Amino acid sequence: MTILVTGGAGFIGSHTCVELLSRGHSVVVADDHSNSSPAALTAIRDVSSGKLITHAIDLRDQESMDKLFTSHQIDAVIHFAAKKSVRESVQIPLDYYSINVGCTISLIQMMMKHDVRRLVFSSSCSIYGGRYSAPISEDDEKGPTNPYAHSKLMCEQILSDTCRRHPDLSVIALRYFNPIGAHPSGYLGEDPRGIPSNILPYMMQVAVGRLERLEVYGNDYDTIDGTGVRDYIHVMDVAEAHCLALDHLDDETGMRAFNIGTGGGVSVLQLLATFGEASGITIPYRMVGRQPGDVGTLIADPSLIEKVWGWTTSRDIQAMCRDAWQFQRLHPHGY
């Protein structure tokens, strides 16, 4: 099939493009590179074979999007394009709503216009909020605590409403927890612009001397060591889950949602220790206060996707740290 991947030069998008190409699909990328590097597209080609076409487009530019859909016979869409920092979203909420919600509306309008009825949506565990200390299932009550999380839940609502209006539309939302790691080749990885908002790339930039030390936000949570606990998942597992969802879009129409995670939690201090073992580097850090919008524990209950599709993750936290370090070691200053 020919798959449109929005945000295909980003962290998860680029790894998903590699997986799609390895499975024989043709890939069309739409990415405005506002938070990604075009060099990621070169890296995709370096580790893949197959047809990769790229367009530098803001999804809200409907004229350009109309031309893209007219130029390619798109069979399905995987929608990643969005801003994704919890802390940044608190500072610039209007940007998050404009981009995350606006891009989704524009995309679905183009899909309807061009009779494309299959979509995999990149959602987030953040929509559940911070009320849960046990693994979270898809039916648990939602309680977003920041504009980023609200924007993702709003997008899910928009897609659900659109499915009710268009009964031939099939949408699968993947609510993944905390993707880290990199392609095992080291050619592709996470390369955020500016100071990283996610912990592992921040840690790696400290390891290569780009940043002085890690700041750990909060050590008074009700967790094993007081630091935040997250369900970290290897980015290649996430990429494979998107391809699996693509395969199951034709099972039924309507809106479906699945958690993507390991079902286990790792604290900040545990992650620090594991990365130290993988890299041989001790990361200096200091404890600072909690940040607005942060929560103590987020762990997935991934049993639904295992029951329905037989899928589980296959890479552990050691592999996540090892592969992430391989990318950073080969790209000390990023792409």
C-alpha positions in Angstrom: 0.0 0.0 0.0 0.9 3.7 -0.2 0.9 5.1 3.3 0.9 8.8 4.2 2.9 9.4 7.3 2.4 12.8 8.8 5.4 13.9 11.0 7.4 11.2 9.3 10.7 12.9 10.0 10.1 12.9 13.8 11.3 10.4 16.4 8.5 7.9 16.2 7.5 8.7 12.7 10.9 8.1 11.2 11.2 4.7 12.9 7.7 3.8 11.7 8.7 4.7 8.1 11.6 2.3 8.3 9.3 -0.5 9.5 6.7 0.3 6.8 9.4 0.2 4.1 10.7 -3.1 5.4 7.2 -4.6 5.0 7.0 -3.5 1.3 4.8 -0.4 1.6 5.4 2.8 -0.3 5.7 5.8 2.1 4.7 9.4 1.5 6.0 11.8 4.3 4.4 15.1 5.1 6.5 17.1 7.7 7.1 20.8 8.1 10.3 20.1 10.1 9.2 22.5 12.8 10.4 19.9 15.4 12.4 17.5 13.2 15.4 17.3 11.0 15.3 16.5 7.3 18.5 14.5 8.0 16.2 11.9 9.5 14.8 11.3 6.1 18.3 10.6 4.8 18.8 8.2 7.6 15.6 6.4 6.7 16.9 5.9 3.2 20.3 4.7 4.6 18.7 1.8 6.5 15.8 1.0 4.2 15.0 0.1 0.6 11.7 1.0 -1.1 9.8 4.0 -2.2 10.0 7.1 0.1 8.6 10.4 -1.1 8.7 13.5 1.1 6.8 16.8 1.2 7.7 19.7 3.4 4.1 20.7 4.4 2.2 22.2 7.3 -0.9 20.0 7.5 -3.0 23.1 8.1 -2.1 24.4 4.6 -5.1 22.9 2.9 -4.1 23.9 -0.6 -0.8 22.1 -0.3 -2.5 19.1 1.4 -5.0 18.9 -1.4 -2.2 18.8 -4.0 -0.5 16.0 -2.0 -3.6 13.9 -2.0 -4.2 14.6 -5.6 -0.6 13.6 -6.5 -0.6 10.3 -4.7 -3.1 7.4 -4.4 -3.1 7.2 -0.6 -4.4 3.9 0.8 -4.1 4.8 4.5 -2.7 7.5 6.9 -0.6 7.3 10.0 -0.9 10.6 11.8 2.1 11.6 14.1 2.4 15.3 13.3 2.0 17.2 16.6 3.8 19.1 19.3 4.5 16.8 22.3 6.1 18.4 25.3 4.0 18.4 28.5 5.9 21.3 30.1 6.1 23.4 26.9 2.3 23.0 26.4 1.7 24.7 29.8 3.7 27.7 28.5 2.2 27.9 25.0 -1.2 26.2 25.2 -2.6 28.0 22.1 0.2 26.7 19.9 -0.6 23.2 21.1 -4.3 23.5 20.3 -3.6 25.2 17.0 -1.1 22.6 15.8 -2.3 19.3 17.4 -6.1 19.9 17.0 -5.8 22.0 13.8 -3.6 19.6 12.0 -5.9 16.7 12.8 -9.0 18.5 11.6 -7.3 19.6 8.4 -6.0 16.1 7.7 -9.4 14.4 8.3 -11.0 16.9 6.0 -8.6 16.1 3.2 -9.1 12.4 3.8 -12.9 12.8 3.5 -12.5 14.9 0.4 -10.2 12.3 -1.3 -12.1 9.2 -0.1 -9.3 7.9 2.2 -11.0 6.0 5.0 -8.3 4.4 7.0 -6.3 6.2 9.7 -3.9 5.2 12.6 -3.7 8.0 15.1 -0.8 8.7 17.4 -2.5 9.3 20.8 -0.9 9.4 24.3 -1.2 7.9 27.7 -1.2 11.5 29.0 -5.0 11.6 28.4 -5.5 9.4 31.6 -4.0 12.0 33.9 -2.2 11.4 37.2 -4.8 9.6 39.3 -3.7 6.1 38.7 -1.0 4.2 40.6 -1.9 0.8 39.0 -1.7 -0.1 35.3 -4.3 1.8 33.3 -6.7 0.2 30.9 -8.4 1.7 27.9 -11.8 2.1 29.7 -10.4 3.9 32.7 -11.6 7.5 33.2 -9.7 10.2 31.4 -8.3 13.1 33.3 -5.8 15.2 31.3 -3.7 17.6 33.4 -2.0 19.7 30.7 -2.8 21.3 27.3 -0.8 18.6 25.4 -2.9 15.8 27.0 -6.1 17.8 26.4 -5.2 18.3 22.8 -4.8 14.5 22.3 -8.1 13.7 24.0 -9.8 16.4 21.9 -8.4 14.8 18.7 -9.7 11.4 19.8 -13.1 12.9 20.3 -13.0 14.6 16.9 -12.1 11.3 15.3 -14.8 9.4 17.2 -17.4 11.9 16.1 -16.3 11.8 12.5 -16.5 8.0 12.6 -20.1 8.3 13.7 -20.9 10.6 10.9 -19.0 8.5 8.3 -19.6 4.9 9.1 -17.2 3.7 6.4 -14.2 5.3 8.3 -11.9 3.1 10.3 -9.6 4.8 12.9 -7.3 3.1 15.4 -5.8 5.3 18.1 -2.7 4.0 19.8 -2.2 5.4 23.3 1.5 4.8 23.8 3.3 5.5 27.0 6.9 6.6 27.0 8.8 5.7 23.8 12.6 5.8 24.1 15.5 4.0 22.4 16.6 4.2 18.8 17.0 2.1 15.6 19.7 -0.5 16.5 21.9 0.7 13.7 22.4 4.0 15.5 21.4 5.8 12.2 18.1 7.0 13.6 17.2 8.2 17.0 15.6 11.0 19.1 17.1 14.4 18.3 14.9 17.2 19.8 15.5 20.8 19.1 16.7 22.9 22.0 16.8 21.5 25.5 15.1 18.1 25.5 11.8 17.9 27.3 12.0 14.1 27.6 14.3 12.5 30.1 16.4 10.0 28.1 17.6 12.5 25.3 18.3 15.0 28.1 20.4 12.3 29.9 22.3 11.5 26.7 23.1 15.1 26.0 24.6 15.3 29.5 26.6 12.1 28.7 28.2 13.7 25.6 28.8 17.0 27.4 26.2 19.2 25.7 24.4 19.7 29.0 25.9 20.0 32.4 23.6 17.8 34.4 20.1 16.2 34.5 17.4 17.9 36.5 15.0 15.4 38.1 11.6 17.0 38.5 10.2 15.8 41.8 11.4 13.3 44.4 8.3 13.3 46.6 5.9 11.2 44.5 4.3 8.1 46.0 6.7 5.8 44.1 9.5 3.3 44.9 12.1 6.1 45.3 10.0 9.3 45.1 10.8 10.0 41.5 8.3 9.7 38.6 7.6 6.2 37.3 6.9 5.6 33.6 6.2 2.7 31.3 9.1 3.0 28.9 8.7 1.3 25.5 11.2 0.8 22.8 10.5 3.0 19.8 10.9 0.0 17.4 8.1 -1.8 19.4 6.0 1.3 18.9 6.8 1.4 15.2 5.8 -2.3 14.8 2.6 -1.6 16.7 1.6 1.0 14.2 2.2 -1.4 11.3 0.1 -4.0 13.1 -2.7 -1.5 13.5 -2.4 -0.7 9.8 -2.9 -4.4 9.1 -6.1 -4.4 11.2 -7.8 -1.3 9.9 -10.0 -3.4 7.7 -11.2 -5.6 10.6 -14.0 -3.2 11.3 -15.0 0.4 10.9 -15.4 3.0 13.6 -13.0 4.2 16.3 -10.9 1.8 18.4 -8.2 2.6 20.9 -5.4 0.5 22.3 -2.7 1.1 25.0 0.8 0.5 23.8 3.2 -0.3 26.6 5.1 -3.0 28.5 2.9 -3.1 31.6 5.9 -2.3 33.9 7.2 0.9 35.4 10.7 2.3 35.7 11.6 5.3 38.0 13.8 8.2 37.0 16.6 6.9 39.3 16.2 3.4 37.9 16.5 4.7 34.4 19.6 6.7 35.4 21.2 3.5 36.7 20.3 1.4 33.6 21.7 4.1 31.2 24.9 4.2 33.3 25.3 0.5 32.8 24.7 0.8 29.0 27.0 3.7 28.4 29.6 3.3 31.2 28.9 7.0 32.1 27.7 8.3 35.4 25.1 11.1 34.8 25.3 13.9 37.3 21.9 15.1 38.4 20.1 17.3 40.9 16.6 17.1 42.4 14.3 20.1 41.7 10.6 20.7 42.3 7.8 19.1 40.4 6.8 20.8 37.1 3.2 21.9 36.3 1.3 19.2 34.5 3.5 16.3 35.6 2.2 13.2 37.2 3.8 10.5 39.5 3.0 7.2 37.8 1.9 6.2 34.3 1.9 2.5 33.5 -0.1 0.7 30.8 -2.3 -2.2 31.0 -1.6 -3.6 27.5 -3.7 -6.7 27.8 -6.4 -5.6 25.3 -4.0 -5.4 22.3 -2.5 -8.8 23.3 -5.9 -10.4 23.6 -7.2 -9.0 20.3 -4.1 -9.1 18.1 -1.6 -11.2 20.1 0.9 -8.4 20.3 3.4 -7.7 23.1 6.6 -5.7 23.3 9.8 -7.6 22.7 12.6 -5.2 23.9 13.6 -4.5 27.5 14.8 -1.3 29.2 18.4 -2.4 28.7 17.9 -2.5 24.9 16.2 0.9 25.0 19.2 2.5 26.8 21.8 0.7 24.7 20.2 1.6 21.4 19.6 5.2 22.4 23.2 5.5 23.5 24.4 4.0 20.1 22.5 6.8 18.3 23.9 9.6 20.6 27.4 8.2 20.5 27.4 8.3 16.6 25.6 11.7 16.6 27.0 13.6 19.6 25.6 16.9 18.2 22.4 15.3 16.7 21.7 14.8 13.1 
